[in-house]
Amino acid sequence: SLVHFYRGHLDRATQWRLRLDNTTNWAIISVLGVVTFSFGTGGHAHLATVAGMVLLFTYLHIEARRFRFFDLWRGRVHMLEENFFGPILRRDLHSPVANWGRLVAEDLLHPRFKITYHQALRARLLRNYHMLFSLLLLAWIVEVYTAWKELPVGRAFVDAIAAGPIPWWVIVGLVGGLYLYLLIVVLVVPNIGSPEEEFWGEGRDNELVGRVDL
């Protein structure tokens, strides 16, 4: 039963890990497409970049939700590897977590996420998305500056940000609010570490260690 339980959860963790990769690939392709399109068109090209920021945040939201599920299955798999298969392979039936069976059973009866939405959002943002958001912000600044240089002499910089009926302060508020929110998430939300650091990080003790919050 435990073998089938382990195989099932390992498959679930793998499937959710692949979903994370798919979302990241969509985000990269979308950002490259937005940047290429915005620099290849005239007029209010920076609006396309702003739309790309919103789209990128949507991908980040989806990936944060998927990461919470991935972390759930990964935690159960690691609990079995650490406390069941590990002791068997070491010929020492002493498990690092004495009550690991009860913890897994309680988690099956009363499942819950181990990390919050904002912790997952921060993890994926620092893992991949910070570079994409930085690229879009840089592209937006360059596009606005280029549009301002093309205006008649004497026009204010904010005139290059405004687009038709949309005033400049709406666009600046949207961009500034989005990046301020992401900055607050990075600075305020507790760090959970990455799966790579947890399993393969340098400086680990020889003894197996793992999360016991299951």
N, C-alpha and C positions, 0 to 999 in steps of 0.2 A: 504493500500500500504506500509506504513512504517513497519507494522508487518511482511509482507512477505519479505520486503527488509532486515529487521533485521535477520529473520530466515535464509535467503539465505547467508548472509555474516557470520553469526555465523557458519553455516555448512562449508563454505569455510575456515574459520579460524581453525576450528576443523580438517578438512582434511589436511591442511598444517602442523598443529601441529603434527599430526600422522606421516606425512612424515619425519619430523625432528626426531622423535623417531626411525623410521625405519633406517634412515641413521646412527644414533648413535649406534644402535644395530649392524649393519653391521660392523662398525668401531671396536667395542669392540671384536666381534668374530674374525675379521681378525687379530687384534693385538695379541690376545691370540694364534691364530693358527700360526702366524709368530714366536712368541717367543718360542713356543713349538717346532716347526720345527727346528729353528736355533740352539737351545741348544741340540737337539737330533741328529744332523748330524755333521760330521767332515769336514775337509777341510776349505774352505772359507765360513764358516757359517754366518759371519757377513754381507755378501752380501745380504742374505735373509732379514736381519733386515733393511738394507738400502732400499731394495725394499719395505719393509713394511712401511717405513717412507713416501716414495713417494705415496704408496697406501692410507695411512692415510690422507695425504694432499689432495688427490683427493676427499676423503669422506668429508673433511672439506670444500673444495670448493663447492661441491654439496649442503652441508647443509647450507652454507652461502647464496647461491642463494635461497634456499627454505625459509630461515629465512626472507629474504626481502619480499617475497610474504606473508608469515604469518604475518609480521608486518603491511603490507598494509591492509589486511582484519581485523586484530585485531584493528587497529586504527579506522576504520570506525565503528566497533561494539562498541568500547568504547565511541566514540562520541555520538552514539545514546543512550547508556545506561546512560551516564552522563547528556545529555542535553534534552532527551525526556522522557525516562522511569523514571529517577531519580526525576525530578520535579513533575511528575504525582503521584508517590508514596509518595512524601512528601507533597502533596496537595499545592504545591507552584509552579506555572507555570513560575517562573523566572529561566532561564537556566544559568549555570555558564558562558557559551560562548554565547554571545548575537547573533552572526552571524553564529552559527553553521550550520544552514540549507544552507546558501550560500557556506560555506566551503565544505560541503559534495557534494553539487551540482557541484561546480567547480572541485572537485576531480573526480567526475564521468565523467565530460565532458573532463577533461584534466588529466587523471590518471598519477601518478608518484610515484616512490618509495620514502619513507620517510627517509630512511637511505642509506648510500653508501655501496658498496660491502665490503670495508675494515672494516666498522663499524660492519656489519653483521659477517664478518670473526672473528673480535676480540671478539664479543659477544659469539659466539659458541666456540671459542678457550678457553676462560676463563671459560665457563660454563662446558664443558666436555672434550675437546680434549687436554688440557694442561697436564692432567694426563697420557693420552695415549702416547703423544709425549715424556714425561719424562721417561716413562717405556721403550720405544724403544731406547732412547738415552742411558739409563743405561745398557740395554741389549747389545747394540752395543759396549760400552766401555768394558764391562766384556768379551765379545767374542773376541775382539781384544787383550786384555791383556792376556787372556788364550792362544790364538794362538801365541803370542809373547813368552810366557814362554815355549812353546813347540819347539821353534826354537833353533838351535844350539847356544851355548854361543858366544856372540860377535855380533850377528846380531842386527841391529837397530830396534827400535820399529816400524818405518814406514814400514819395510819389512813385518810385520804381517798385515798391512792394504792393501798392494798391492795384487791384485788377478789376476794371469795370465797376460794377455796383458793390464789389467787396472792398470795404475800407482797409487800409493798411494795418490798423490795430487788431482787426479780426484775425488776419493771417499771422501777425506776430504773436498774438495771444495763443493761437492754436499751436504754433511751433514751439514757443517758449513754454507753454503749459505742458506739452508732451515731454520735452526734454527735462524740464524741472521735475516732473513726476518720476521719470526714469532715474534721475540723479538722487532723488530722495529714497527710492527703492534701494539703490546701491549703497547709500550711506547709512540708512536706518535699519533695513531688514537684516536680521542675523544671517551669518554665513553658514551654509550647511556643508560646504566642501563639495568637491566633484567626485563622481564614482571612481575616476582614475586615481585620485589622491587617496581615497579610502582603501582601495585594494592594492595599488601598486606604488604608493607614495614612498619617496626616499626617507630613510631614517626610521622606518617601522621596526618594531621589535621582531625578533624571530618568532615569538608566540603569535598565534592567530588572534587578531582583535576584530571586533565588529560592533555594529550598533545593536543595542539591546532594548530599543524602544518599540519593538514589534508588539 
